[in-house]
Amino acid sequence: MKTSLVNGELSRIDSYILKGFKKRDKFPIVSDIMFHTMFNETRKKYVCYFISLVTQINYNDIYEKIIFLNSLMDKTYYHEPKKTVDLVCQIDKLIINIEMNNSYTLSILERNIEYANDLYKSKRIIGDKKYKYADILQININNFTISNNRDTISMEYTLGNKDEIYSDKIKYINIYLPNIRRKFKSNKKLTELEKLMIVFNEHKSKRLEKLIEGNEIMMDFYNEAIETSRGDIIYGLYDKEKLEEFLYINSIDDADKRGEKRGFERGEKIGIEQGKNTARIEIAKDMLKDTQDLSYIAKLTKLPIKEIKKIAKG
């Protein structure tokens, strides 16, 4: 199984994904499929509870006042691709954007800044020769950590320093899942927000059940996430998402290596194709350990049946 290092943090495809295509446990909310399935207006109590723990605003107040806004944002230029945020909502005059970031790149962090600034600008009201702006809270759930950072949660302001805040209209809160996971595994005491993030992302276990015992909302999410993960549609979509993620990571790694030898453009093109093919073969090998349904394997990996038969024979 291939691995790659991203800014000092090991980014990998978990064996649960590669070897567990037939295992239906509890998919993590870092999955785009699960995020949008479990985090939306129809299951708003989970969104409200999360926001309450982040902001310290009363849960009942949030539940009564929350408005879910359109996640499709206006373009700045006509040639831009559509901008779609993960989840945006409003509580009184506070606009909250929640983004799930699965891999670290500078462009992802810059994109989050752009989203917050676009929301800030779009909610501007002009009157009495004055500009009035809404308060924007950008919450980034990061499935990575940066350098030697050991914070589980950090808050940053767009304008200010440690001694003075020039404007608190836009605030950023970064949640670093690997650091929370590390804290959980080392048996350290967790805050309620850290517990919720563990519930969102860890697999089914007795230890996890004990951690959330007595918390009705966390238990509801835990049980509902398990039940949802067992659905054929969600399960198939999750497989597809993880396969595409694996192909992307491996193709980029291989492209970088070939780019050094044959020139960037040619190396990138050749590397991506070879990386994708290598990834498909590795996934097919792992899937054959769990199923002999060659048609199913061919459909997911996009490999010819003849090649899968050849892999099966060894």
Secondary structure, 3 states (H helix, E strand, C coil): CCEEEECCEEEECCHHHHCCCCCCCCCCCCCHHHHHHHCCHHHHHHHHHHHHHHHCCCHHHHHHHCEECCCEECCCCCCCCCEECCEEEEECCEEEEEEEECCCCHHHHHHHHHHHHHHHHHCCEEECCEEECCEEEEEEEECCCCCCCCCCEEEEEEEECCCCEEEEEEEEEEEEHHHHHHHHHCCCCCCHHHHHHHHHHCCCCHHHHHHCCCCHHHHHHHHHHHHHHCCHHHHHHHHHHHHHHHHHHHHHHHHHHHHHHHCHHHHHHHHHHHHHHHHHHHHHHHHHCCCCCHHHHHHHHCCCHHHHHHHHHC
